[in-house]
Amino acid sequence: NILEQTIIQVKEGGSNNTVLLFDENSPDNIAKSISTNLKIDFYLGSENPTKRIINYLKNLKKLPKFFIRVTADNPFTDTLGIINLANQTLNNNYLYLRNLEEDLPIGYHSELFNSKELYKPYNNNDLAKEHVTYSIKKNVKISYAESLNYGFNKINLKALECSIDNMSDYLKAINLIKNINSNQCFESLNLTKNILLNIDN
């Protein structure tokens, strides 16, 4: 299950405050099943992604300072990338933070932003409602985390990119998984490095 693999990668990032935000039109039994299997909270909310996050945050006693966002179409979201973002907030007051573009292939990234940015007037447009960080990135300084030093080049960045939007993308994900040895499962913090090494070999 591609979605479950994505969640596993996020959980391995070490956060105790991980939540799965489902579109309210999603089958309730699927949300409950994944939540139970992976021991993770879930929330059924608006089909509008930005509104879904805002409504979820209303249920919390205290607004978290930062929000790390991972999307369900990125099964190879890099766990060390998530940890890298979280660690660099300790002594900094970032508004938007991500890993360097050349550090990870498309589909392996996560992003961190200050939760208060969701409530800024500049988010009152149709694109911002559909794409959570669209207006945030246009209105605040984009900061980049320290390099993960995986050593990607342009060729293997392209070879490993994988964001699942159609059947072709799904089949590519399956092929990438086949390159991972059986003992190099999704719980591994070094999943990205293992995929890269197997592609290079």
N, C-alpha and C positions, 0 to 999 in steps of 0.2 A: 504494500500500500504506500504510494508515493507520499501522501499527506502525513502518514505516521512516521515515515523516515525523516521528513522535515522537522516534525515535532521532537523526535529523538535528538536530532542535531542541536536544536534550541535548548532542550533540557540539559544536555551535556555541557552547555555553557555555564551551568552552575547557578542559575537564577532560581530562587524559591518563589518568585512572583510571576511565573509564566501562566498565561491564560490564552485559551483558544477562542477567537472571536468569529462566530459563524453568522452568515447571512440568515435572517429569520426565515427565509424560504428554504433553507437547507433541511433535509429530513432529520427530524429530532432524534430518531433512533441512531443515526450515524454519529451525531455529536455526542450522545450519551455513551455509545460504544467506545469511541476513541478516548473519551474522557476517562472512562473506567479502566480501559486497558493500559493507558499510559499514566494514570493517576495525575491528571491535570485538570484544572478548572476550565469550564467553558461558558460562553455567554452567547445567547442568540439575540441578535439585534438588527438594526436597520440594514437594508440592502445597500445603503450608502456607507461606504467604508469609513469615512471621516466621522460621520454622525454616530456610527456604531461604536467607535472608540470613545467619543465624547460621552455617550450615554453610559458606557461601561464605567468610565472614570467617575461618573456621578454616584455610582453605588459604593465607591470607596470612602472610607472615613477621612483619608488624607490624600490629596493629589500628589502622586509621585513626581519628583523633580524631572526625571528623564523617562523616556519611553523608547525601548528598542523594538523596532518593527521588522518582522520577517514575514514574507508572503508565502502562501501555500504552494505557489508554482515553482519554488526554488528548493528542490529536494536535497541539493548539495550545499545548502547554506553552511558556510564555514564556521565551525564552533569556536576555533581560536580567534576568528574575526570578531565574534560576539564578545568574547572575553576581553579582547583588545579594546573594543569600544568602551565597555563597562569600566575597565581599569583606568582609562584615561579621563574619566569624569571625576575622579577622586579629588583632584586639585585644580580643576578647571571648570569654568562656567559656560560650557558650549551651548549654542542654540541649535546647531545641526552638525553632526559628526558622522563620518563614514570612513571606511578603509580606502586606501589609495586605489584608483581605478586599475592601475597596472599590477596591483598586488593579487587580485582575484579575477577569475573569469566572470562573465555575465551570468547571473543566476546563483552566485555563491555569496553575494553581498547581503549585509543587513544594514540598517541605518538607525541612528540614535538622534532624538531631538528633545528639546525642552518641552515638557507637556503644555506649558502656558501658551506656546506658539499656536496651538490648535484653536485658541479662543480669540486670536487677533482678527481685526476687521478684514485684513487682506485675504482671508480664507473664504470670504463670501462670494464665491464664483463657482460656476458649474464644474470646472476642471478640478478645483480644490476639493469639491465634494466627492468626486470619483477617485482622485489620486491624492492620497493623504498628505504627502509632503510636497506637492507641486508648487504651491504658493510659498511655503516655508523656504524652499530652496531659492526662490526668486527674490525673497525679501530679507534674508539674513545671511551672514557670512557662513559659507560652507567650509568647515574645518576637516582636516584629514588626520587620521590616527597614525601613529608610528608604523613603519613598514613591518609586515609579517615576514618578509625575507624568504618567500618561497622560491624565488628565482624563476618566475615565469618569463617566457619570451612571447613575442607576438603570435608565433605559430601555435604553441600549446595553450595560450590563452583562448585562441579561436577554437582549437580542437576540443577543449573541455567546457566551453560555454554551454549552459543548459538551463533554460527557463521554459517550463512546460506550458505551451499555449495551444498545441495541437498534437495529433497522433505522431507526426514526425519527431517532434520534440520528446514525446514519451518514449519512443523507440530508441532515441539517442541515449536517454537516461538509462534504459535497460542495458544497452551496450556498455555504457560506462561502468555500471554496477558489475557486469561480467568481468571487468578488468581488475576487480578487487578480489584479493585472496579471501577465502572463507573466514580466516581469523581476523580480517580487517573489516569488521562490521561497522555499522553506522554509529555505534557507541564510541568509536575511536576518536580521540581528539585530533588525530593526525589523518583524518579521512582524506582531506584535500591533498596532502603530501603523498599519501599512498596512491591515490588515483594518478597524480602527476608522475610518480616514479614508474607505475605500470604502463602509462602511455609512452613514456620516454624509452622504456625497454621493449 
